[in-house]
Amino acid sequence: GGCGGLGLDRVIVGAFLGGYIILYGQVQSWTPQLVTGPLKQTPPNKLVEILWGVINCLPTLVMAIVLTWSSAYEEYDLTVMMVWMVVMIVTFAIIFAINSSIHSFLVVKYAKSEKVAVSVGFYYMSNALGRLFGTLGSGILFTYVGDDLGEYAGNDAVSGLAACMLAGTLCSLLAAFITVFIEDQKAGLRCASWLLVKGEEDEDVDDAELVEDTKKNDNEEKSPPPPNTGSFPNASSI
């Protein structure tokens, strides 16, 4: 219905929100050591952000699909509903924290040397403004999307939450699309040992290796053949 929710106590909800914030902060600080470093994506560039921006869409997209078509939310199966919500929220927190760590680095990287403080301040101002509009927009979607279930229940909260998840997915895709227009792809994109997008630096390495191989082949062709002594091969070589 429109007002039942998961039936959790306020203390449990508050503890979960606190745990979300702690997890988000820890993952954000660990990202260079545990994520982008092992994946050879440090220092990050625009291609790294596009990759993680697209990955950031997955939890909200999956949750929108589950909310819309899963029988658990139609039959009000609390256990299944709880598992889906917790798993998707925790997954989103981890991925979003990785994105936030990459953002923080790129803001300083792209800022002009004499305007670093201004650029960082503008970034956090935009961040706060986005949270404000996100809160207002999600509140409107959650309140007014879905069938009207009566004067006291209001609109269908499941449909409203699905609309919020879908809106979050579209916003993440839009952010990744805008990032495409930044000129910062010289380093290419790697994922551990796999080269996903070849950059200018990789092409320079390939050119250097090609020149080295060419010189090596030329030297081998110019070297004289070994002298023929006219001796017969020994038994061990026959």
C-alpha positions in Angstrom: 0.0 0.0 0.0 0.9 3.6 0.1 1.9 4.0 3.8 3.0 0.6 5.0 6.7 0.6 3.9 8.9 -2.0 5.5 7.6 -1.5 8.9 11.0 -0.8 10.5 11.5 1.0 13.7 12.9 4.6 13.5 16.0 3.5 15.5 16.8 0.8 12.9 16.3 3.2 10.0 18.5 5.8 11.7 21.2 3.2 12.4 21.1 2.0 8.8 21.5 5.6 7.5 24.4 6.1 9.9 26.0 2.9 8.6 25.5 4.1 5.0 27.4 7.3 5.7 30.3 5.4 7.4 30.5 2.9 4.6 30.4 5.6 2.0 33.2 7.6 3.7 35.4 4.6 4.2 35.1 3.4 0.6 35.8 6.9 -0.7 39.1 7.0 1.2 40.1 3.5 0.2 39.3 3.8 -3.5 42.9 4.6 -4.7 44.4 1.7 -2.8 41.7 -0.9 -3.3 39.9 -0.1 -6.5 41.5 2.3 -9.1 45.1 1.3 -8.1 44.7 -2.5 -8.7 42.7 -1.8 -11.8 45.5 0.5 -13.1 43.2 3.4 -13.3 45.3 5.7 -11.2 45.5 8.6 -11.8 42.0 8.6 -13.2 40.9 10.5 -16.3 37.6 11.2 -18.0 37.4 7.6 -19.4 37.7 6.2 -15.8 34.8 8.4 -14.7 32.6 7.5 -17.7 33.1 3.8 -16.9 32.3 4.2 -13.2 29.5 6.6 -14.1 27.8 4.0 -16.2 28.4 1.3 -13.5 26.7 3.7 -11.1 23.5 3.4 -13.1 23.2 -0.4 -12.5 21.9 -0.6 -8.9 19.2 2.0 -9.4 18.2 0.5 -12.7 18.0 -3.0 -11.2 16.0 -1.7 -8.3 13.6 0.2 -10.6 12.9 -3.1 -12.5 12.5 -5.1 -9.3 10.1 -2.5 -7.8 8.0 -2.5 -11.0 7.8 -6.2 -11.9 8.8 -8.2 -8.8 6.0 -10.2 -7.2 7.5 -9.6 -3.8 6.4 -6.0 -3.9 3.0 -6.9 -5.2 2.4 -9.5 -2.5 4.1 -7.5 0.2 6.7 -10.1 1.1 8.7 -8.2 3.7 11.7 -10.5 3.8 12.4 -10.4 0.1 11.6 -6.7 0.0 14.1 -6.0 2.8 16.9 -8.1 1.2 16.5 -6.3 -2.2 16.5 -2.8 -0.6 19.5 -3.5 1.7 21.6 -5.2 -1.0 20.9 -2.5 -3.7 21.4 0.4 -1.3 24.8 -1.0 0.0 25.9 -1.7 -3.6 25.0 1.8 -4.7 26.8 3.3 -1.7 30.0 1.5 -2.6 29.9 2.4 -6.3 28.8 6.0 -5.7 31.7 6.4 -3.2 34.1 5.3 -5.8 32.7 7.8 -8.2 32.9 10.5 -5.6 36.6 9.8 -5.0 37.3 10.0 -8.8 35.3 13.3 -8.9 37.4 14.8 -6.1 40.6 14.1 -7.9 39.4 15.3 -11.3 38.1 18.6 -10.0 41.6 19.5 -8.7 43.2 18.1 -11.9 41.1 20.2 -14.3 41.3 23.3 -12.2 43.7 26.1 -13.2 46.6 26.5 -10.9 45.5 30.0 -9.8 41.9 29.0 -9.3 42.0 25.6 -7.5 40.1 27.0 -4.4 37.4 28.5 -6.6 37.0 25.3 -8.7 36.7 23.1 -5.6 34.3 25.5 -3.9 32.2 25.6 -7.1 32.2 21.8 -7.1 30.9 21.5 -3.6 28.3 24.2 -4.2 27.1 22.3 -7.3 27.1 19.1 -5.2 24.9 20.7 -2.5 22.6 22.2 -5.1 22.2 18.8 -6.8 21.3 17.2 -3.5 18.7 19.9 -2.9 17.0 19.5 -6.3 17.4 15.7 -5.9 15.6 15.8 -2.6 12.8 18.0 -4.0 12.5 16.0 -7.2 12.5 12.6 -5.5 9.9 13.8 -3.0 7.6 14.9 -5.8 8.0 11.6 -7.7 7.6 9.5 -4.6 4.4 11.4 -3.6 2.6 11.8 -6.8 3.6 8.9 -9.1 1.4 5.8 -8.9 -2.3 5.0 -8.4 -4.2 6.9 -5.7 -5.0 4.3 -2.9 -7.3 6.5 -0.9 -7.4 9.6 1.2 -5.2 8.2 4.1 -2.9 6.0 2.1 -2.0 8.4 -0.7 -0.4 7.3 -3.9 1.2 3.9 -4.4 4.6 4.3 -2.7 6.2 1.3 -4.6 5.5 3.1 -8.0 6.8 6.3 -6.5 10.1 4.7 -5.3 10.5 3.0 -8.7 10.2 6.4 -10.4 12.9 7.8 -8.1 15.2 4.9 -9.0 14.6 5.4 -12.7 15.2 9.2 -12.4 18.5 8.5 -10.6 19.5 6.1 -13.4 18.8 8.8 -16.0 20.7 11.4 -14.1 23.8 9.2 -13.8 23.7 8.4 -17.5 23.4 12.2 -18.3 26.4 12.9 -16.1 28.4 10.2 -17.9 27.4 11.6 -21.3 28.4 15.1 -20.4 31.8 13.8 -19.3 32.5 12.5 -22.9 33.1 16.1 -24.1 36.0 16.7 -21.7 39.4 16.5 -23.4 41.3 14.0 -21.2 41.9 10.7 -22.9 45.6 10.6 -23.5 46.2 7.8 -20.9 43.4 5.6 -22.4 41.5 3.2 -20.1 42.6 0.0 -18.5 40.9 -2.6 -16.3 43.8 -4.5 -14.6 45.6 -6.3 -17.4 43.0 -5.5 -20.1 43.4 -2.4 -22.3 39.8 -1.2 -22.9 40.6 2.0 -24.7 44.0 2.7 -26.3 45.3 6.2 -25.5 48.0 8.3 -27.0 50.6 7.1 -24.5 49.9 3.5 -25.5 50.3 4.4 -29.1 53.7 6.1 -28.3 54.8 2.9 -26.6 53.7 0.8 -29.6 55.6 3.1 -31.9 58.7 2.9 -29.8 58.5 -0.9 -29.7 58.0 -1.0 -33.5 61.1 1.1 -34.1 63.1 -1.1 -31.7 62.0 -4.2 -33.5 62.8 -2.7 -36.9 66.4 -1.8 -35.7 66.8 -5.3 -34.3 65.7 -7.0 -37.6 68.0 -4.7 -39.6 71.0 -5.6 -37.4 70.3 -9.3 -37.8 70.1 -8.9 -41.6 73.4 -7.0 -41.8 75.4 -9.4 -39.5 77.6 -11.8 -41.6 76.8 -15.6 -41.6 79.0 -17.8 -39.5 82.1 -19.2 -41.3 82.0 -22.6 -42.9 84.9 -24.7 -41.5 84.1 -27.7 -43.7 84.1 -30.1 -40.7 81.6 -32.9 -40.5 78.9 -32.8 -37.7 79.6 -34.9 -34.8 77.5 -37.9 -33.8 75.5 -36.1 -31.2 74.2 -33.6 -33.7 73.0 -36.2 -36.3 
